Amino acid sequence: MLKECLENVRRTAPLIHCITNYVTINDVANVLLACGASPIMADAAEDAAQITSGCAGLDLNLGQLHRTGLEAMLLAGRKANELGHPVVLDPVGVGASDFRREAALQLMEEIRFTAIRGNASEIRALAAERHTEGGVDADAADAVTGTGLERDAAFVRAFSARIGCIVAMTGSLDLVADAKRCYLVENGRPEMSRVTGTGCQLSGLMAAYLAASPERALEAAVSAVCAMGAAGELAWERMREGEGNAAYRNRIIDAVFLMSGEELEQRARFRAL
């Protein structure tokens, strides 16, 4: 499953429209190129729908949200739905402000998402429509840990059933679910949290995997999560003395570029719950 999903991206080279976070836009573009996809970043309302019409998938990220960008997201999302293309929502910091929460709820009401990917605090805030105090970072109290996995899996499945799309709640442990199935992914390194944008990169990567394997959406989402986590592990193993998080950032992108389907199959640590 994982090998096929990775190779489908490289075989089809999907063009992914990203309306994303200014802080991480370059890294999202580079990770898409690294995995074999192609990125295009356009956040003007005037051309959002037209750009989307020429793409295979859409990634919407709330990291630097403003009203003009929200209008572009709505236009692009409607066009993607019209064309039957996968759409991923990354609700960055959704619990930190009324504007972000209301924007996310409007997007979810007007656009049919294929997947929503966020950290534990973002997913829980979106599900409960509540405030959080941690900005864009996950609160430790919300994190998925080795205890309570069945409870967390039930929560993610129930949220998926309620909103009608795949939910990926990612962090030190990742849960990826639809209404009936939930997978635990245990790939990754804690040092990935010291690099800004690994979550944004994963959302872009997920859009590419979903675009390349639309008939196996849950499997494609799981494969993307495994691939990003495995890239973090491989990148850390390749670190040299005297290198820090800037080098690690580049090595993660390199690891995505160099990863084979066989290596992903060997590295992936995931199981159904």
Salt bridges, closest charged atoms under 4 A:
GLU4 OE1 - ARG216 NH1 2.61
GLU7 OE2 - LYS3 NZ 2.92
ASP27 OD1 - ARG249 NH2 2.82
GLU82 OE2 - LYS79 NZ 3.37
ASP90 OD2 - ARG117 NH2 3.06
ASP98 OD1 - ARG101 NH2 2.79
ASP98 OD1 - HIS131 NE2 2.96
GLU110 OE1 - ARG78 NH2 2.47
ASP142 OD1 - ARG130 NH2 3.50
ASP152 OD1 - ARG124 NH2 3.01
ASP152 OD1 - ARG151 NE 3.64
ASP178 OD2 - ARG181 NH2 3.50
GLU191 OE1 - ARG189 NE 2.88
GLU219 OE2 - ARG181 NH1 3.09
GLU233 OE1 - ARG267 NH1 3.68
GLU233 OE2 - ARG269 NH2 3.02
GLU237 OE1 - ARG267 NH2 2.66
GLU243 OE2 - ARG251 NH2 2.95
GLU262 OE2 - LYS3 NZ 3.66
